[in-house]
Amino acid sequence: MAFRKAVKGTVLIGGGAIATVFGLSQFSQYRNKHGIEERQIQSISASGKGWKSSIIDKNSCSSMVGNFMYVQAAEPVNIPMKNHFPTREDQFLALQNTSEFDVLVIGGGATGCGCALDAVTRGLKTALVERDDFSSGTSSRSTKLIHGGVRYLQKAIMRLDFEQYRMVKEALHERANLLEIAPHLSGPLPIMLPVYKWWQLPYYWVGIKLYDLVAGSQCLKSSYVLSKSRALELFPMLRKDRLVGAIVYYDGQHNDAQMNLAIALTAARYGAATANYTEVVHLLKKTDPKSGKECVCGARCKDVLTGQEFDVKAKCVINATGPFTDSVRKMDDQEVSNICQPSAGVHIVMPGYYSPDNMGLLDPATSDGRVIFFLPWEKMTIAGTTDTPTEVTHHPIPTEEDINFILTEVRNYLSCDVEVRRGDVLAAWSGIRPLVTDPSSKDTQSISRNHVVAVSDSGLVTIAGGKWTTYRSMAQDTIDAAIQAHNLKAGPCKTVGLFLQGAKDWSPTLYIRLVQDYGLESEVAQHLASTYGDKAFEVAKIAQVTGKRWPIVGKRLVSEFPYIEAEVMYGVKEYACTAVDMISRRTRLAFLNVQAADEALPRIIDIMGKELHWSEQKKKEELESAKKFLYYEMGYKAKVGQLTDSSEITLIPSDIDRYKKRFHMFDKEKKGFITILDVQSVLESISIQIDENTLHEILNEVDLNKNGQVELDEFLQLMSAIQKGYVSGSRLAVLMKTAEENLRERVVIPVDRSGGGL
């Protein structure tokens, strides 16, 4: 009886939800149709003349989202695309020598670069400046998902909130568009929602089906229900006890930093003057002779790398600086109130064996109500995110508290057979979301992820809020507002269906040509094709010969990742200016494994130094800066901090005796410590050769007091930390265990035990 009531209730709720979504869809279309007419009337009464039809169009204003059924390319872009990137020097000359731009965009994140691309393809003379590197902020620190927002749809239905529904509808259209215009950088990803209570199965099924329904013809693949056995077959590391079944739905996934860079490079190819490491010192203003008001007319800029300052004049200045939105607004007006509430989102990366190659996991209700994703990414596993209020900073740092929160939630969903160890966190980072403030909200979880376009009295156009997936529609709204506010002469938006850099001639089998034509490893070729698209051939052309039978070309930066040295040279052409640019955004080493990134740094700096003519002093500065970045912003500090001078030794007596014997196999003289010479001596006896520099690095990982030797206490602390899961992959521990096993196998059997040798 209870089961029947539950099913009946679910059917009623599901039917009501479907009716609600259908009603919202119809209302959206009605509002779209009549909203356009209303705005046309308002514009005529306000200005005394009608708007151009290209500006008042349902596809040019996302505040009136229609029922998009498919992605259709906008009008062809008539502006010729340049075959080669202008150099950074060329871009600076363009910024300094152009008398006046139509649009100057401040901010090189996804939204800022999207604004530049939208503006330049409409025929506007466009400039973009970024204080750091393209995508150096929030846009490179996302969950790597291109999604509509399942939980926002739930809020829309439960609260009958049309704005939430409209946001989901818009995001699903943008999801489809992004997968279309950059297929090499993105693709669909199945995400499993495990169910541990039988009544939740129909409840979640209705919600996910509504998600498919809202997507309409742009639904990537239809969601489906899995039995317990099938769910465990697809996700074998899932917790088995009390599992009822699972639901699988599809969203998109992408390489966020490379996607951001592709948008910036596409804008540059169409003629936008784009420059990274260019800081806005202050805004330029002039007095309007007609109104007598002060109007923003450009910005005083500084080349961060050289210190040179210059003015960039523009009819319209756009503030697209994400978390730093309010700081630029205060350059315009010191008295203006803040409109952004920054929120920190921490992510961690773990080894690939924690998740299947092509199946993500969603925890819809964590212990504190947040949503946690557990996703395969770049052959690793990414888990996150948190959502906590924070202060705006250029260098957000992941906290140990947030890292442990994510690990705890992951443990709740993985099998007891899988030991989730703190030491398996290979990298961790924090990104700051620029949420739009709602004065009545008490926490950042209730703040809307929607965006706001505002024009100040002096004409500064600000775009705030939003999310990665909707960057294009945000840019479209912003340029529409800029055209209206500054009477710019421009055509309609043309970025729907507009291919990004590398997408035009890409195909899923392009990597095979790279293998056949250049002799690259298959894994390297796949990586190049999925990162650079049809531009992968340009990277392959400059790849060095290995001198081996196979691969013929393509020297790796580190053995376990497919990044090659040629990418460093190519990255310089794509405006990489620092070693941090290379390890974090041109490659994703820092986001995948901080120790691997640290290992690759010397070679990366050598190559960049040759390309950019760095002095030895400059190389040292770059190495120090990159190591500092890895230590604080990429979680190296938290990882190293798991083994400290104060670490407790919690081994049982038998384990202590066993590890002491292993230690004394190296410390034959009973000194109480071991050195590089001791380790070399033992390794040579078992025919293992390791160079002195590598041995120094291995011992340095355990040498807590940095005196050039490893004491017995330090070794026991290491083994204790390994047992507790705080440390994993210690090269010294593995090396000493291997040596002990080899030496034990080589013990000579006494003659009397073998019958006198007969």
N, C-alpha and C positions, 0 to 999 in steps of 0.2 A: 504494500500500500504506500509506504514512504517513498519507494522507488518511483511508483507511478506519479505521485504528487510532484516529485522532483523533476521528472521528465516533463510533466505537464507544465510546470512552472517555467522550465527552461524554454519550452516551445513558445509559451506566451511571451516571455521576455525577448526571445529571439525574433519572434514575429513583430513585436512592437519595435525592436531595434531596427529591423529591416525597413519597416514602414517609416520610422524616423529618418533613416538615411535617405530613403527614396524622397521623402518630403523635403529634406534639406537640399537634395540635389535639384529638385524642381524649383525650390525657392531661390537657389543659387542662380539657375538659369533666368528666372523671372527678374531677380535683382540685377543680374548682368545686363539684360535687355533694357530695362527701364532706368537703370543707373546711368547708362551711357547717355540716354536722352536727357536725364536730369542734369548731368554735368555739362552737356552742350548748352542747355538753357542758362545755367549759372555762368558759364564762361562768356556767353554773349552779353548777359546783363552786366557782368563785371568789367568787360573790356570794350564793349560797344561793337565788337565784331566777332564773327564766328571763328572757331579753331579749324586748323587744317585736319582733314579726316585722318591723316597719317598719325596725328597725335592722339585724338580721341578715338581709340580703337580698342576692342575687347582684348586684343593680344598685347596691347601696349600699357596696360595698367592692371597689375595683379590684385589690386584691391577689389576688382570685380571679376573673379575667376569663373569662367564658364565651365561647362561640362566637357572637358577635353577628352576626346576619344582616341586620339593618336598623335604622334609627333610629326608635324609637317614642317618642312623647311620654310623659313621666311623668304622674302624676296632675295634674289641673288645679290651678293656684294660686288659692286662694280669697281671697288678700289683694288688695284693690283697688289698681290702679295709679294714681298721681297723674297728672293731665293736664299739669301744669306742674312744672318743677324747683323744689324749694325753693331759695331763694337761699343763698349761702355764709353770710350772716349768720343765716339761719334754721337752717342746719345747726349752726352754732356754739352757738346757743341750745339746740338739742336736745342737743348734747354736754354742755353745762354744767348744764342743768336736769333731765336724766333722772337719777333717784336711782341706778339700777343697770341696766346693759345685761346681756343674757344673754351676748353675745359682743362683744369688742372686737378688731378686726383691725388689726394694725400692718403697713402696706405697701400701696401703691396700684398695684402692678404687676398683671399678668394674674392671677396666683394669688391675691393678696390680694383683688382685686375679685371674683374668682370665689368666694372664701370668703364674702365679704359677701353676694353674690347668693344663694348656696346657703343660708346661714343665715337670711336674711330671708324667703325663700320657704318655709322650713319653719315659719315662725311665731315665730322667735326675734327678740328685741329686739336689733338689730344696730347697731354703730358701726364706722367705718373711718377711720383717720387715715394720712396720707402726708406725709412731711417735705418733699417737693418737689411736683411736679405728677404727676397720674396718668400712668403710663407713661413717666415721665421717665428711668427707668433702662434696664435691659436689654430690657424689653418693647417699646420703640420702636426698638431697634437690632438687630433680627433680620434674617434672610435673607428675610423676608416669606413664607416657605413654611409651609403646613399639611401636614405629611407624617408618614408612618409610620416612615420611616428605613430606606432600602434597605440601607445598609451594616450596620445592626444585624441585619437578617435574615440577611445573609451570615455574620456572626459566630455567630448562633444555629445555623445549619446546620453550618458548618465545625467549631464547637466543641461541638455538641449542647447548647447553652446554653438551657435552658427559660426563664430569666428574660429573656434578650434577645428570645426569641420572644414571650413574654407582653407585653413592652413594645411591640413592633411591633404586635401584635394590638390592644392597647388603643389605641394611637395612631391606627390606621386607623379604629377605631370613632369616636374623638373627631374625626378629620378629617371623617368623614361628618356628624357632629352639628353641627360648627361651620359647615360649608357650608350646612346646613339652617336653622340659627337666625339666620344673618346673611348671607343671599345677596347683599345689596347691597354688603357689604364684602369678599366672598370669591368665589372661583370656581375651577374646574379649570384647570390649566395643563399643556400637553404639554411634556415635557422630553426632549430628544434626547441619547442617549449614542452619540457617534461611535466607530466601531471601525476601528482601523488595522492589526490583525493578524487574518488570516482565521480562526484557531483560536479567537479571542475571541468571534466572533459567536455560535456556539451556546452558549458558556459564559455570556455575559451574557444571552442570550435565556432560558435556563433560570432564571437568577436573577430576572429581571424578571417572568417568568410566575409564579414562586412568590410574588412580591409581590402579583400580581393574585389568586392563589389564596387567600392569607391574608386579603385584603380581602373575599373572597366576594361576596355581593350588594351590598356597599358599595364595590365597585370602581368608580371614577369612569368610566373608559372602558378598554377592553381595550388592552393594549400591542401593538405591531406592529413588524415589521422593514421597513427601507427599503433599497432598492438605493442604490448610490453616486450615480447621477444624480438619483434622487428626493430623497435627503438634501440634495444641493446645491441642488435646486430650492426646498426649504422653508427651507434655511439657507444662502443663497448666499455668505455671508462665511466659510464653513467652509473649512479647509485641504483642498485637493484631493489633493495627492500622497500616495500610499499609502493613501488612504481605501478601505476595503473596503465599508462600508455603515454603517447606524446602526440603533439600536433606540429607539423612542419609548414612553415610559410617562407616566402622568398622576399628578400630585399637586395639592394645593390651593395657592392664593396669596391673601394678604389684605393689607389696610392695617393693620399691626399696632398703631400708636398709636391709630387710630380705633376698632379693635376693642376694645382695652383700655378706651378711654373709654366705648364703648357698654355694656360690662359694668358699669362704675362707675355710669353714668347709669341703667341699668336697675335696679340695686340701690337707687339713690336714689329712683326712682319707686315702688318697692315699699315704701319707708319706712325704708331704712337711713340713718343719719346719717353721711354721708360728707364728709370735709373734707380738701382738699389744703393744702399749706403748713402742716401741723400736726405739729410734731416731738415725739416722746416723749423727755422729759428723763430720767425714770427710772420704774421699775415700782413700783406700790404693793403693799404686802404687809400681811397681817393674820394673827394666830395662830388656827388652827382650834381651837375649844374642845374638840372630841372627841379629836383626835390630838395636839394641842399643837404641830403643825408650822406653820411659816410658809407661807402660801399667797399666790400672786399674785392680787390683787383689783382690778386696774385699772392706770392709768398717769397720771403727771403729764405734761400736754401743754402745748405752747407754740405760740401763733399766730406763725409765722415772720415774718409781715408787720407785726404790731403789737407783738410781744414779750409779749403778755398770756399768763399761765400759769393753768391750771386743772386740776382733777382729773376724770378719767373713770373711774367705777367700773364693774366688770363681773365677772360670775361666772366668765368664762373669757377669757383673753387669748391671741390667736393671733399668732405671729411668722411673718409671710410677707414677709420683707424681702430675699429673693434673696441677692445677694452679701454683704449686711450681716447675714445670719442670725446669725453668731457674735457680733457686737457686741451684739445684743439679748439673746442667751443669756447673755452675760457680765454684763448688767444684773441678771439673775436669780441667777447664780452665777459669781463671778469665777474659780473654779477649774476650770470646765468646759472640756473639750478641744474644739478646733475640729472641725467636721464638714464644712465646705465648703472646696473647693479652687477658687479663682477662676481662670478661663481667659479670656483676651482673644480676641475675634473681631472682626477688622477687615473692613469692607466699603467698596467704592468705587462711585461712580455715574459713568457715562459717557454720552455722547449716545445717543439712541435708535437711530441708524443702525448701531450696533455689533451689533444683534441684530434678528431679525424681530419684528413686532408681537406675535405670539402663539406663540412657540416658545422655550423655554429650552434650556440646554446644561449637561450634567454632565460634569465631568472626574473620573472615579472614582479615578484614581491619579496625583497630582501628583508632582513631583520629590522631595518629602519625605513622601509617603504620605498627605497630606491630601486631602480632597474639595473641589473648587471648583465653585460654581454660577455660571452666567452667564445672567441672567434679564431679560426685559423687565418693567419696573415703572413705572407712571405715565408711560408714553411715554418713559421713559429706560431705561438698561441698568444693572442692579445686578450686581456681581461680588464674590464672597467665598465662604468666609471663612477666616481664619487660626485657629489653635488653639494658643495659647502661655500658659504660666503667667504670672500677673500679680499685682500688689498690688491690694487693694480700694481704690477711690477714687471720690469722687462725680463726678469729671470725667475720665473716661478719654480719652486722646488717641491718635489713629491715628499710627503711626510711619511714616517714609519707607521704612524697610526692609520693613514689611508691605505698604505700597502697591505698592512695586516688585515684591515677590514675586507679588502677584496679577496685576499687569500682565505679568510674565514668563510666567506660566501661561496667561494669555489669549492671548498671542502664539503659544504652542505650538499652539493649536487654530484660530486664524483664518488666513485666506489671506494670503499674502505681499503681495497687492494692497492689503490693509487695513493701513495704518500705525498701530499702536497707540501713541499718543503720551501721554507723561506729562501734557502740557498739557491733555489731554481729560478728565482727572479733575475732575469738576465739584463733587464733595463726597466726603468720606471720614469714617468714624466708627468708633469702637471700642465694643463692648458687652462686659460682663463676665458670663460664664456662671457660675451658682452650682452647680458640680458637686459631687456627694456624694463625699467622700474615701474612697478605698480605700487603706489603709495599705501594702498590698503593691505598689501600682502605682508605676511610675517616671516616668510622664508623663501629662498630662491627656487624651491621646487614648484611653487605656485605662480611664479612669474612667467608671463607668456614668452614663448620662443618666437613670436611673430616679430616683424620688423617695422620700424617707423622712419619715414622720410620727413625731415623738418627743414624749413628755410628760414634763416634768421632775418632780422630787419635789415642787416647789412648785406644780405644775399648769400651768406655761407650755406651751402646745401650739406646736410648731415644725414647719413644713413646709419642707423643703429639697430642692434638686435639681429633676429633671424638665425639661420643655421646654414651649414655648409651646403646642404642639398639645394637650397633655394637661392644660391648666390646669383644666378642668372636673372631670375625674376626680380630680385632685390636691386640689381644693377639697372634693369629696365625701368623700374619705378623711379629710381634716382635720376636717371638721364631724362626721363619724361618730366620730372619736377624741375630739373635744371633748364630744360628747353623752355618750359612755361615761365619760370621765374626770370630768366634773362633774355627772353625773346631770341633764342638761337635758331638759326636756320638749319634744319636737319630733317632727314627722312625718317621713316618708321624704323622700329627695332628690327634687326636682322640676325639676331644671335640664336633664334630657335632653329635647330638643325644645322648650325654652322660648325663644321668640323674644326676641332682643335689641332694644334701642332702634332704631327705624327699619325693622325687618324686616317687621312684620305686614302692612302694606298696600303693600309695595314690589312692583313688577313690572318686567321688563326694558324695558317701554315707558313707564315713568313719566316719563322725561325729556321725551317728546314733549308731554305735558300742560304741563310747565313752559315749553317753548318757545311753545306755543299760548296758554296762559293769561297769561303774564307777559312775553313778548317777550324771552326770554333767548337768547343765542347757543347753538347746538346743543352745542358743546363744553363750555360752562359748565354747561348743563342736565344733560349726561351726568355731569359731575364732581359736581354737587350731588346727583344721584340716587344715585350710587355711593358717596357719602360719608355722606349723612344719611338715605338711604332715604326713607321716607314723611314724614320731618320736613323734607325739602328745600323744601316749600311754605312753611314758616315762615321759611326764609332768604330765599326769593324775595319774600315779602311785605314785607320790610324793605329790599330792594335799591333803590338810588337810581336815578332816571331819568337816562339818559345825555345826553339832549338831542339824540340822533342819530335818524336814521330807523330805523336798526337797528344794534345791539340797542336795544330800548326801555329796558330796565333792566339793571343789572349792570356796574358799573365795575370793571375789573380792577386788581389790585394791581401786577402787572407784565404786560407785553404778551404774553409767550410762555407764560404759565401761566394756567389757567382759574380761579384763585382771585379772588374778588371782595370788595369792601370790606364788603359786608353780612355776610360770614363772620366778620369781626373783631367786629362788634357781637353776632352770635349766639354767637361763641366766649366772650365775656364771660359770657353766660348759662350756658354750659357750664363755668363755674368757671375760665376762663383768667384768670390774675392778672398775668402778666408778658408782655413782648414775646417772650421765648423760648418761652413756651407757644404763642404764636400762630404763629411761624415754623417751629416744629419738630414740634408735635403736632396743633394744630387745623387748620393747613395743614401741608404737608410740604415747604415751600420750602427749608428749611435742609438737608434730606436729598437734595434734587434738584439744587440749584444755589446754592452759597453766595453767589455774586455777585448773583444775582437776589434772594435773601433780604436781602442787605445793601441793595440798591436799594429794596426794599419797606419797610424798617424805618421811615423817617420818617413815611410815611403811616399805617402800622399803629399807631405810637405816638401819632400825633395822634388817631386814632379811639378807641383805648383810653383815652387821657387824658381825652377828653370823656365816655366811658361811666363811667370809674372816678374822675373828678374829680381827676386828677393835677395837681400844680403843675408849673411850668416846671422846677424843680430835679429833681423826680421823673422827668420826661420825659428829662432829660439822663442821669440815672442808669440808666434803662431802656435808652437807646440805647447807653451805654457797656457795660453788662452784656451786651446782645445781641451787640454787635460782638465782645466778648471770647469769648463762646460760639462764634460762627462761626469766629473766628480759631484757637482752640485745639481745640475738640471736633468741629468739622465740616470740618476739613481746610483752612481758608483759609490758615493759616500755612504749611503744606506747599506749597500752590499758589503763594502769593506768594513763597515762598523759592526758587522755581526761577529767579527773576531777582534777582540780588544784585549788590552792588558788586564782588564778586570773581568774577563770572561771566566765563568765558573767551570770547574772540572767536575762533571757529574757522572763519571765512569764508575762502574762496579769494580771491586778489587781484581777480579779475574781479567777484566779488560785492561786495567792498568798494567798488570804483569805482562800481558800479551804485547801491549804497545811499547812497554819498556824494553822488552827483548828485541823488538823490531828496531827501536831507536839505537840500541847498543850494537846492532849489526853494522851500523854506520859509525858509531862512536866507539871504535875498537879500543881506544886508549883511555876510555872512561873519563873523558874531560868534563862531561855534563852538557856538552853542546856539539853540534856538527857544523862543518863549513863546506864550502864548495869542493875543497880538496877531498874531504871525506866522501862526499857523494860521488865524485868522479872516480875515486879509487874502487868503490863497490860496483859502479856501473861498468867500468872497464873489465872487471873480473867476470862479468856475465855478457861481455861483448855488446854493450849498449853505448853508443856514441852520442853525446849531447854537447853542443858548443858551450863555452864558458859564459857567454852573455845570457843565453837562455837559462842556464843553471842559476845565474845570479837573479834573474827575474823570478824563477820558481821559489827560491829560498826567501826572496824579499816579500813574497805574498804572506809568509808565515812569520817573518822576523818582525815582531811587534815593536821591540825597542830599537830597531834599526841599528844594531851594532855589528852587522855583517855575519851573524851566526844564529843558529836556531837552538835554543835551550830546550831541555827536556820538558819543562813546564809549558813552553810555547807549543811543543809538539802534542802534548796531552790536551791542551786547550783546543787545538785544531781538531783532534780526533773526537773530542767531546762535542764540539760544535757540529761536526759532520753527523754524528749519531742523532743529535737533536734536530737535524735538518736545516740548521742556520747557514751552513756552508755546504756547497756541492761543487764537484769538479775541481777539487784541489789537486794540482799537478804533483806536488810533493807527496801527498798521501798516496796517490795512485802509484807513483814512481817507487816509493819505499815498499809498498805492498807487493808490487811486481818483482822487485829485487829479492825480497824475502822468499817468495815462492820459487823463483829460479834457483836461488842458492840452496833451498831445501831439496830440490830435485837433483842437484849436483852432488849431494853428500855421497861419499864412496862407501859401499857396503863392505864391512870387515871380511877378511878372508875366511875366518873360522865360521862365519855365518853362511858361507857359500860352499861348505864342504871342502875346504882346503883349496878352493879354486878349481875343483874338478867338475 
